[in-house]
Amino acid sequence: MKIPAAEIKNTPFANVHHVFVNVTPELAADWLKQNRRNRKLKERVLEKYIMDMTNGAWLTTHECVAFDNAGILIDGQHRLEGILRAKVPVLMVVSVGWPELQGKKKTMDAVNVGATRSLADQLHLQHDIPTKQAATVVQICNALAAASFDLSRVRASTTDTILAVFALYKNEINWWLANPITQHGIKQATVAACLIMGRATWADKCEDARTRLETGENLTRENPLLHLRNWLMGVGGREDNAVIRQVVFHHLASFVDDKSCPQIIVNSNAAVIRVLKLHKVRVEKICAIYNQPLPKCLRAGADAAPAVSKKSAAFDAEALRLAATLQPVFTSTDLVARVDDNAVTWLLQWRNAGWIESAGVNQFKKTEKFGSIKK
């Protein structure tokens, strides 16, 4: 391809040039010292960069680290900070010599102000996933990753991590895309992820379960799916994602085992542990690509059923001290930041004790009973 080059000898760009550089953590640290007029770092962007850099998935493109003619960093602070934290060298284009001013405007006025491609855009444009399905694939893969961590949600994903999760559950995800449930409360990605993980283990039973959840047919009062369906289409649809996952897995496992269930059960974590163990190989791979620790039930020497200790921990003095630091209305993420793996169990037991109530999607409100322990 022939590209006509412009003459820049007598322009403000005469000293601009580009070079490929293997940017090491040491070099990134030195260059970040010249980061004097930039926006605040965005941790979620950094998490994405670090994941791809650590996993060897970072791609070298025309997007570069750039310095003005005074040596001040004008673009690339997140990439450099990512290299520093990932502790790996990355090949990048580095551009130097940019004029601070172009007429009456500063060059930085035009840096990073365009529209970015979403993950769904990338899946459609670069990986041939139809537009109408791409966003659903992203949501489901995020929900599958969250299930693998046993947390409410994924903080940050990249095209590489989404594609990796999709590859691990490709057949099951395509099954869901061909047979989606559209009912309010049941159609959400967390429920889809549960059924997808279930189908990978209990194929025939989960296909039957999907049909019954969609239609409501052939569901007696003792059928665990009846109470699950009603709960999801009612108050359950507004619960925290981790709570929804726990309830769906419990009732799905009960259906698979042909066990009766006369009411909704929201405080049993046994089925979650069971499913994670059945998916151990895939869960380990997903945790590795997201640089996340394995859920406690899969760690070496972990107790598979620590319900008693967790229950007491949710009501002891340390729990009350941590709870006092929460706002009157708080999110599950607020609690996860304080107690990590125990957060879901604490939320369930606090709700069952009447200490908290739902205040919206992934939000909880303290009640007047909060902190009161029956003798």
N, C-alpha and C positions, 0 to 999 in steps of 0.2 A: 504494500500500500504506500503510495507516494503522498507525503505530507509536506505542504509548502511551509517552510520555516520563515518566521517574521524576523526582521532585523531589529535587534534590541540594544545595539551598541550605545545609542544615545538616549536610552529610556531609563526609568528607575529600576529596570530589571536587568541591567547590564551585568550585575554581579551575582545574579541568582544562578545556582547550579545544583544538580541532584547527584547523589551517590548512594550505592548500596552499601550498607554497613551491618555487620554482625554485632548488634547492640547487646552488650553484656550487662549483667546487673550493676557492675561497677561503673560502666559508662553511663547507664541510665541514672544512677544516683548522682553522678557529676553533672549531667545535663539538667536534672531537676532543680539544681541550685539556680539555674537561670529562668526558673518558672516564676515570674514576678507579677504578671498581669493576666491571670487566668481564672476561670470559674472554680467553684468548690468541687472537689473530687466527689464523684457519685459512686458509692460503694457497690451498688448493684451492677453498674457497668464494669467495675473492676473485677467483680466476681466472675463475670462472663469471660473477660479477657484472661484471667488467671487460669480458669478451667481449660480454655483452648490452648494456652501456652504450655501448661503442665501436661496436657494430654497429647502434645505434639500436633494439635489440630489447627494451630494458628497459620494462616495463609499470608504470604507476602503479596501485597497489592500496590497499586499506585498511591494509595493513601499513605502519607508520610509524616515523619517528625519534621517540624519546620522551625527555623530560627530567623529572626529579622537581621538586618545588617549591623545591629549592635550586639548580636549574640544572644538576644532574649528569646526564650521559647514561646512560640505563638501557636503551635499545634502539636498534639501528641502526648500531653501530660498523663492521660489515662493509660496509654500504651507503655510509656516509660515506667510508670508506677506499677503496672502489671508485671513487667519484666523484673522489677526490683523485688516484688513480693513472690513471684513464681520461682525466682532464683534460677532462671534458665536464659540462655542467650537466644535472641530472635533476629532473623534477617529482616531488615526494613530499609525502605528508601528514606534518605535524609536529605532535606532541602534547606539550603542556607542562602543568606544574602537578600532576603525579602525586604523591600522598603517599608518603613514604619507607616509612611503616609503615601497615599495615591490621590493626588489633588488635595481636596479638603477632607477626605475620609481616611480612616486608618485601615490597614490591611486586615486587622483582626475583626473589623466589623462584618466581614464576609466569611469568616472561618466557622465551620460547624453550625451553619444556620439553615441548611437545606433539610428536606424531608428524608427521614431514614426509612429503610425497608424493615418491615416487621418480620418476625420469624415465619409467619404464614406466607408473606410475600416471597421469602427465600425458598420455602418448600415448593411453592407453585412455579416460580420463575426458573429456579435452578435444578429442581429435583422432580419435576413433572407430576406433582400432586395437584389434582384439580382444585381450582379456587374455592369452590364451595366446601371442600373437605379439609383444606389446609389448616384453617383456624381450629377446627375440631381436633385434628391430629395433634396440634400443639397443646391444646387443653388436656387431651387424654394423656399424652406423654408426660406432661407436667404432673398430672394426677398419679400416674404410675410411679414416677420418681418420688413424689411425696409419700406414697405408700411404702416404697422401698426404704425411705428414711424413717418411716413411722412418725411423720410430722404433718402439720396441717397443709403446708404448701411449700413449693420450691421458690426460693428467693430469686434465683436467676438461672436462665437457660440460654444456650446458644444453639445455632443451627446444628452444630456437631453433636451436642448432647441430645437434642430432640431426635435426630436421625439415628443415634445409637440406641435410644430407647425404642424407637419405632422398629428398628431391625430385630430387636429381641422379642417383640410382640407383634410382628407384622401380620401374621395370619389371623390372630385374634382381633387386632385393631381393624383389619379389613372386614372381618366378620361383623363387627359392630357398625362400621360405616355402611355396610350393605343392609343392616337390620337395626337402625337406630330406634330408640324409644323417644317419643316426642311429648309425652305427658309432663306437665309441670312438676318439678321436684324430682322426678325419676330420670329426666334426660340429662342431668348435670354430669360433668366430667368425672367427678369422684365416684358416682354410682357406676358409670361406664367402666372406669378402671377396675373396680371390684369385680364386675361381671367378666371383664376381659381376663383378669387373673384367675377367676374361677373357671372360665372355659378352658384355659390352658391346662387345667388339672382335672376338671370334671365336665368334659365336653358336652355329653348328652344331657346331663342334669341341668347345666347352665343354659343351654338352649331352651329347655323346657321352662326354666325359671324366668328367662327373658320374656318369653311369650306370655306367661301368666302375669308378670309384672306390668306388661304393656296393656293387656286386655282385661285383667281382673277376673278372668274366667277360671272355673274349676278351683276356686279358693274357698275352702271351708274355714270355720272359726278356729280350728286347730292348726291350720296351715301357717307356718311362719311367714310365708310370703304375703299373706293377706294383711297382717299387722305391719309388715315392712312397707307395703305399698301405701297403706293409709297414712302411715307416719311420714313417709317421704312426700306425699302430696299435701300434707298438712304442716304441722310445726317442724317436722324433721328436715324439711327442705331448706330451712333457714339456719340450721345448726352449723357448728364448726365442721370443717371438712374431715378432721380426724375423728370426730364423734360419728359423723355419717358413715365413714368407712368402717368403724368398729361395729356399728349396728347392722350395716349391710352384710359384712362378713359373718356375723353371728347368725343372722337369719338365713343366709344363703347356705352356710354349713349345716344348719339344722335341717333345711330342706333336702340337701344332698344326703344327709344321714337318715332321712325319713323320720325325724323326730317331731313331735307335736309341739306347738308353742301357742298358748292361748292369749298371749299379750306381747306388747313390744318390750324388748330387753335392750337396755342402753348401757349397762355397766359391766359387760363381760368382754375381756380382752383376749380370751382363749382362742377364738377363731382367727384373730389377727395374727397371733403367734403361729398358729397352725399353718396359715397361708404363707407367711413369710418363710417358714421353714421349708415348705414345699417348693418355694421359688428361690431357694437359697443361692443357687448359681447365678441366676439373673439379678437378684437383689445385690449380690456382691459386685457384679459388673457395673450396675447403675450407680451404686455408692462410690465406686472407684472413679468413674468418669466425672462425677460431680464433686469429687474430693470430700465426701461426707463419711462420717463414721458409720459402721454397721448398726442397725437397730440393736438394742440391748439383748434381745432374745437370741441373736445370732452370734454374739461375741463369745469368745472362748471362756468357758467356765461360768457363763451367765445362767441364772436360774430362770427356767422357762415360765414359771408361774409365781411371780413375786407379789401377788395380789395383796397378801396380808400386810407385808411391810409397807407397800405403797399406800394402802388404806390408812394405816396409822400415820404415815408421813404427811398425808394430806391435812391432818388435823393437829399436828404437834406444834410446839412453840415456834419452830423455825418456819413452818408454813404460815402461821399467823404473822410472823415478822415480815415475810416476803409479801404476803397479801396486803399488808398495810402500805406497801410501796406502790400498789396498783391504784389507778384512778377509779372513781365510782363506776364508770363505764370503761371497760378495757377489752382488748382483743386477745385471742388465743396466742398471737405472736408476742404480746407483752408478757404473757406468762411463760411461754417457751424460752424467752430470753433470760428468765430467772431460774427455771428448774429443768430445762431441756427435756429429757426423755420422760419425766414423770408428769409433764403438763397435762396430757390428755386424761390420765387417770385422775389427777386432782380436779380437773374441770367436771368430770362425770360425778365424782363423789361430793363435790361442793354443791352441784346442782341437786343431786339426790337428797342432800341434807337441807335443801332450801336456802342455802347461802347465796346462790346466784340464780339468775334467770336470763333467758335469751333476750338480747336487746338489738337484734339485727343479724345480718350475715357475719359470722365469725366475731360477734360482739356479745359481751356479757355484762350484766348489771348486778352490782352487789345489792342484796336485800337487807332488811332490818335484822334478819337473823344472822347475818354474816359474823362469824367468829364465836357464835354461841354453841357450846358443846353440852349435850345432854349428859347428866351424871348417871 
